[in-house]
Amino acid sequence: MDSDTPHPLTTEQAKARLRAAAQMASPGAWLHQHPWAALGIALASGYLFSRMRLPMAASTLLTQKLAPLLLGAAIRKVTDRSQHRP
């Protein structure tokens, strides 16, 4: 019965677990795990941005400010879906 109690981690073990979790939380780790989804998002967003006919100022605003926000939201949506799959 006493073998079921977990032992506390040492400081080094806790740091190692934290580093491993931080590496898995990076966008690069997600890209390596889901290369086809990343490719699909890149192709779809590239197609959409190339089809837009906007004046130069609006185009600059879109590519520098709004595009990273939209792509980040799309990546978060895809990652949320993939985490809920069994």
C-alpha positions in Angstrom: 0.0 0.0 0.0 2.8 2.4 0.7 4.4 1.7 -2.7 1.5 3.6 -4.4 2.6 7.0 -2.9 4.7 9.0 -5.4 8.1 10.2 -4.4 8.8 13.9 -4.7 11.1 14.9 -7.6 14.5 16.3 -7.1 15.3 19.8 -8.4 17.2 18.4 -11.4 14.4 16.0 -12.3 11.8 18.8 -12.1 14.0 21.0 -14.3 14.5 18.2 -16.9 10.7 17.6 -17.0 10.1 21.3 -17.5 12.7 21.6 -20.3 11.1 18.6 -22.1 7.6 20.1 -21.8 8.9 23.5 -23.1 10.4 21.8 -26.1 7.1 20.0 -26.9 5.2 23.3 -26.6 7.1 25.0 -29.3 5.7 25.5 -32.8 8.6 23.5 -34.3 7.6 20.4 -32.3 4.0 20.8 -33.6 5.3 21.1 -37.2 7.4 17.9 -36.8 4.4 16.1 -35.5 1.8 17.4 -38.1 3.7 18.1 -41.3 0.7 17.6 -43.6 -1.6 19.9 -41.5 1.1 22.6 -41.6 1.5 22.2 -45.3 -2.2 22.5 -45.8 -2.4 25.6 -43.7 0.5 27.2 -45.6 -1.0 26.4 -49.0 -4.5 27.6 -48.1 -3.2 30.8 -46.5 -0.8 31.5 -49.4 -3.7 31.0 -51.9 -6.0 33.2 -50.0 -3.5 36.0 -49.6 -2.5 35.8 -53.3 -6.1 36.1 -54.4 -6.8 39.3 -52.5 -6.7 42.6 -54.4 -5.8 45.3 -52.0 -4.1 48.7 -52.2 -0.5 48.7 -51.2 -1.1 50.2 -47.7 -3.8 47.7 -46.8 -1.7 44.8 -48.2 1.3 45.8 -46.0 -1.0 46.0 -43.0 -2.4 42.6 -43.8 0.9 40.9 -44.3 2.7 42.5 -41.3 0.0 42.6 -38.7 -3.1 40.5 -39.5 -1.6 37.5 -41.2 0.5 36.3 -38.2 -2.6 36.7 -36.0 -4.8 34.7 -38.4 -2.2 32.0 -39.0 -1.6 31.7 -35.2 -5.3 31.2 -34.6 -5.6 28.6 -37.4 -2.6 26.7 -35.9 -4.1 26.8 -32.4 -7.4 25.5 -33.8 -5.7 22.6 -35.6 -3.6 21.7 -32.5 -6.7 21.8 -30.2 -8.4 19.3 -32.5 -5.4 17.0 -32.7 -5.0 17.0 -28.9 -8.6 15.8 -28.4 -8.3 12.8 -30.7 -7.8 9.5 -29.0 
